[in-house]
Amino acid sequence: MSTEAKHLHDWSATQYLKFKDERTQPARDLLSRVPLQAPKRVVDLGCGPGNSTAVLESRYPNAELKGIDSSPDMIQKARSTLPHLEFTVEDLNTYSPSSPVDLFYSNAVFQWLGKERRIEVIKRLMGTQPSGGAFALQVPDNLDEPSHALMRETAQSGPWATTLETVGRETFQSPQDIYDQLKPLCSEVNIFHTSYYHSLENHEAIIEWVKGTGLRPYLDPLQPQEKTGFLGDYLKRLKEAYPSSVDGRVLLRYPRLFVVAIKN
């Protein structure tokens, strides 16, 4: 989940887990492409509430498995869910493993690092891995989706515009840039892209989804009355952009980018 975003308050495990199944499916899909059969040490970078760590444990029950996250609330939830595993509060920018790690695995965290820092952190961590080690990551690729474009429109058009003028998430590196940056270190760099279509109860459910992640930077700086106004305006825009399905539900398209790199 989150390991940086220092301008935010602590992340909410409860909010994030409202859509646990939908958020965990990309974690499973990422792991299905990791070729390692029996890694000795595995670290879940940005483990969130432990849902992705549980996926890792189910495939690698004999591995020494650890989860890290910058959010104390997420780590507390992970520890309560999987008390037999090690979870620690760490900043991904400064985290360094105590011994070589065969698999670094990251489900939706690197998008929160500054654009210039992302590849730098990946390269630094890969430098600690043994030959044949894997680095697997997945990030949302949804900044151009209505759900996120309309956040920006709402932020720019209301009385909160000045407060939110510097809020936003940087675009992620292109597949070409990722490949070119990592390939000199790797025997393989496999990149793929998937769009999920999540069937949500209604348009309000889209807001509940993004409240757990992308909407946080927009809401946190606002006063209670401003939050109410922002969400009302945002909801109107969502209703115009997303049609209701035949059963009354709403399909939220959610593209994600996946990378599995194998170290030389």
C-alpha positions as CSV (number, residue, x, y, z in Angstrom):
1,M,0.0,0.0,0.0
2,S,1.8,3.1,1.2
3,T,5.4,3.7,2.2
4,E,5.9,7.4,1.6
5,A,3.5,10.3,1.0
6,K,4.8,12.2,4.1
7,H,2.3,15.0,3.5
8,L,-0.5,12.6,4.4
9,H,-1.7,11.6,7.8
10,D,-1.6,7.9,8.6
11,W,-3.4,5.6,6.1
12,S,-6.5,3.8,7.2
13,A,-6.4,0.0,7.0
14,T,-10.2,-0.2,7.5
15,Q,-10.9,2.1,4.5
16,Y,-8.4,0.2,2.3
17,L,-9.9,-3.2,3.2
18,K,-13.5,-2.2,2.2
19,F,-12.5,-3.6,-1.2
20,K,-10.1,-6.3,-0.1
21,D,-10.8,-8.8,-2.8
22,E,-10.6,-6.3,-5.6
23,R,-7.3,-4.8,-4.2
24,T,-5.8,-8.3,-3.7
25,Q,-6.4,-9.7,-7.1
26,P,-3.5,-7.7,-8.7
27,A,-1.3,-9.0,-6.0
28,R,-2.1,-12.5,-7.0
29,D,-1.7,-11.7,-10.7
30,L,1.8,-10.2,-10.0
31,L,2.9,-13.2,-8.0
32,S,1.8,-15.6,-10.7
33,R,4.4,-14.1,-13.0
34,V,7.3,-14.5,-10.5
35,P,9.4,-17.5,-11.7
36,L,11.1,-18.2,-8.3
37,Q,10.2,-21.6,-6.9
38,A,11.6,-21.6,-3.4
39,P,13.1,-18.2,-2.4
40,K,14.7,-18.2,1.1
41,R,14.0,-14.5,1.9
42,V,11.0,-12.5,0.7
43,V,10.2,-8.9,1.6
44,D,6.8,-7.3,0.9
45,L,7.5,-3.6,0.3
46,G,4.5,-1.5,1.3
47,C,2.7,-4.5,2.7
48,G,-0.4,-2.4,3.8
49,P,-2.7,-4.4,6.1
50,G,-1.0,-7.7,5.1
51,N,-3.4,-8.9,2.4
52,S,-0.5,-9.1,-0.1
53,T,1.8,-10.7,2.5
54,A,-0.8,-13.5,2.9
55,V,-0.7,-14.1,-0.8
56,L,3.1,-14.4,-0.6
57,E,2.9,-16.8,2.4
58,S,0.4,-19.0,0.6
59,R,2.9,-19.5,-2.3
60,Y,6.1,-19.6,-0.3
61,P,5.2,-21.1,3.1
62,N,8.8,-22.0,3.9
63,A,10.3,-18.6,3.1
64,E,11.5,-16.1,5.7
65,L,8.8,-13.5,5.0
66,K,8.7,-9.9,6.2
67,G,6.4,-6.9,5.5
68,I,7.3,-3.2,5.7
69,D,5.2,-0.1,5.4
70,S,5.4,3.5,6.5
71,S,1.9,3.5,8.0
72,P,1.6,2.4,11.7
73,D,-2.1,1.7,11.2
74,M,-1.4,-0.6,8.3
75,I,1.4,-2.4,10.2
76,Q,-0.8,-2.8,13.3
77,K,-3.5,-4.4,11.1
78,A,-1.0,-6.7,9.4
79,R,0.4,-7.8,12.8
80,S,-3.0,-8.6,14.1
81,T,-3.9,-10.6,11.0
82,L,-0.6,-12.5,10.6
83,P,0.9,-12.4,14.1
84,H,3.4,-15.1,13.2
85,L,5.2,-12.9,10.6
86,E,7.5,-9.9,11.0
87,F,6.1,-6.5,10.1
88,T,8.0,-3.2,10.7
89,V,7.4,0.5,10.1
90,E,9.9,1.6,7.5
91,D,10.5,4.4,5.0
92,L,11.1,2.9,1.5
93,N,13.5,5.7,0.7
94,T,15.9,4.7,3.5
95,Y,15.1,1.0,4.0
96,S,17.9,-1.5,3.6
97,P,17.6,-5.2,4.3
98,S,19.8,-6.8,6.9
99,S,20.7,-9.7,4.6
100,P,20.2,-10.5,0.9
101,V,16.6,-10.8,-0.3
102,D,15.7,-13.3,-3.0
103,L,12.3,-11.6,-3.8
104,F,11.3,-8.0,-3.3
105,Y,7.6,-7.7,-4.0
106,S,5.5,-4.5,-4.1
107,N,1.8,-4.2,-4.6
108,A,0.8,-0.6,-5.4
109,V,3.4,1.5,-3.6
110,F,6.0,2.9,-5.9
111,Q,3.6,5.4,-7.4
112,W,3.8,7.3,-4.1
113,L,7.5,7.9,-4.4
114,G,8.8,10.9,-6.3
115,K,9.3,10.2,-9.9
116,E,13.1,10.6,-9.7
117,R,13.3,8.4,-6.7
118,R,11.4,5.3,-7.9
119,I,14.0,3.8,-10.2
120,E,16.8,4.8,-7.8
121,V,15.2,2.9,-4.9
122,I,14.6,-0.1,-7.1
123,K,18.2,-0.2,-8.3
124,R,19.5,0.3,-4.8
125,L,17.5,-2.6,-3.5
126,M,18.3,-4.8,-6.4
127,G,22.0,-4.1,-5.7
128,T,21.5,-6.0,-2.4
129,Q,20.1,-9.1,-4.1
130,P,21.9,-12.3,-5.2
131,S,22.1,-13.2,-8.8
132,G,18.8,-14.6,-10.0
133,G,16.9,-12.6,-7.4
134,A,13.6,-11.1,-8.5
135,F,12.0,-7.7,-8.1
136,A,8.3,-7.6,-8.8
137,L,6.1,-4.6,-8.6
138,Q,2.6,-3.4,-9.6
139,V,1.4,0.1,-9.7
140,P,-1.9,1.8,-10.7
141,D,-1.9,3.4,-14.2
142,N,-5.1,5.3,-13.8
143,L,-4.2,9.0,-13.7
144,D,-6.0,9.5,-17.0
145,E,-9.1,7.6,-15.9
146,P,-12.3,9.6,-15.1
147,S,-12.0,8.7,-11.4
148,H,-8.7,10.6,-11.2
149,A,-9.1,13.2,-13.9
150,L,-12.3,14.4,-12.2
151,M,-10.4,14.6,-8.8
152,R,-8.1,17.2,-10.5
153,E,-11.0,19.0,-12.1
154,T,-12.9,19.2,-8.8
155,A,-9.8,20.4,-7.0
156,Q,-9.2,23.2,-9.6
157,S,-12.8,24.5,-9.8
158,G,-13.9,25.0,-6.2
159,P,-13.1,27.4,-3.3
160,W,-10.5,25.0,-2.2
161,A,-8.4,25.5,-5.4
162,T,-5.7,27.5,-3.8
163,T,-5.3,24.9,-1.0
164,L,-5.0,22.1,-3.4
165,E,-3.0,23.7,-6.2
166,T,0.1,21.6,-5.5
167,V,-1.7,18.3,-4.8
168,G,-1.3,15.5,-7.3
169,R,0.5,12.3,-8.1
170,E,3.3,12.3,-10.7
171,T,2.9,10.1,-13.7
172,F,4.8,6.8,-13.6
173,Q,7.7,5.9,-15.9
174,S,6.9,4.5,-19.3
175,P,7.5,0.8,-19.9
176,Q,10.3,1.8,-22.3
177,D,12.0,3.9,-19.6
178,I,11.6,1.1,-17.0
179,Y,13.1,-1.4,-19.3
180,D,16.0,0.8,-20.3
181,Q,16.8,1.7,-16.7
182,L,16.6,-1.9,-15.3
183,K,17.9,-4.1,-18.2
184,P,21.6,-3.4,-17.6
185,L,21.2,-4.9,-14.1
186,C,18.9,-7.8,-15.2
187,S,18.8,-10.9,-17.3
188,E,15.1,-10.4,-17.8
189,V,12.7,-7.4,-17.5
190,N,9.1,-8.5,-18.1
191,I,6.5,-5.8,-18.3
192,F,2.7,-6.2,-18.7
193,H,-0.4,-4.2,-18.4
194,T,-3.9,-5.2,-17.2
195,S,-7.2,-3.3,-16.9
196,Y,-9.6,-4.5,-14.3
197,Y,-13.3,-3.7,-14.4
198,H,-14.5,-3.6,-10.8
199,S,-18.3,-3.9,-10.4
200,L,-19.2,-1.5,-7.6
201,E,-22.5,-0.9,-5.9
202,N,-23.0,2.7,-7.1
203,H,-21.1,5.9,-7.8
204,E,-20.7,6.5,-4.0
205,A,-18.7,3.3,-3.9
206,I,-16.2,4.8,-6.3
207,I,-15.6,7.5,-3.8
208,E,-15.3,4.9,-1.0
209,W,-12.7,3.1,-3.1
210,V,-10.5,6.2,-3.9
211,K,-10.8,7.5,-0.3
212,G,-8.5,4.6,0.6
213,T,-5.8,5.8,-1.7
214,G,-5.8,8.4,-4.5
215,L,-8.4,10.8,-2.9
216,R,-6.5,11.1,0.3
217,P,-4.1,13.9,-0.7
218,Y,-7.1,16.0,-1.8
219,L,-9.2,15.5,1.3
220,D,-6.6,15.7,4.0
221,P,-5.8,19.5,3.6
222,L,-9.5,20.5,3.7
223,Q,-11.7,21.6,6.5
224,P,-14.8,19.5,7.2
225,Q,-17.2,21.8,5.4
226,E,-14.8,22.0,2.4
227,K,-14.6,18.2,2.3
228,T,-18.4,17.9,2.1
229,G,-18.5,20.4,-0.7
230,F,-15.6,18.7,-2.6
231,L,-17.2,15.3,-2.3
232,G,-20.5,16.5,-3.5
233,D,-19.0,18.2,-6.5
234,Y,-16.9,15.1,-7.3
235,L,-19.9,12.8,-7.0
236,K,-21.8,14.8,-9.6
237,R,-19.0,14.6,-12.0
238,L,-18.6,10.8,-11.4
239,K,-22.3,10.3,-12.2
240,E,-21.9,12.0,-15.5
241,A,-18.8,10.1,-16.4
242,Y,-19.7,6.5,-15.4
243,P,-23.0,5.0,-16.7
244,S,-25.1,2.8,-14.4
245,S,-25.1,-0.9,-15.5
246,V,-28.3,-2.9,-16.2
247,D,-28.3,-4.0,-12.6
248,G,-27.7,-0.5,-11.2
249,R,-24.0,-1.2,-10.4
250,V,-21.1,0.8,-11.8
251,L,-18.0,-0.5,-13.6
252,L,-14.8,1.1,-12.4
253,R,-12.1,0.6,-15.0
254,Y,-8.7,0.3,-13.2
255,P,-5.5,-0.1,-15.4
256,R,-2.4,-1.4,-13.7
257,L,1.3,-1.8,-14.8
258,F,3.3,-4.8,-13.7
259,V,7.1,-5.4,-13.8
260,V,9.0,-8.5,-12.9
261,A,12.8,-8.1,-13.2
262,I,15.4,-10.9,-12.7
263,K,18.8,-9.7,-11.5
264,N,21.9,-10.7,-13.5
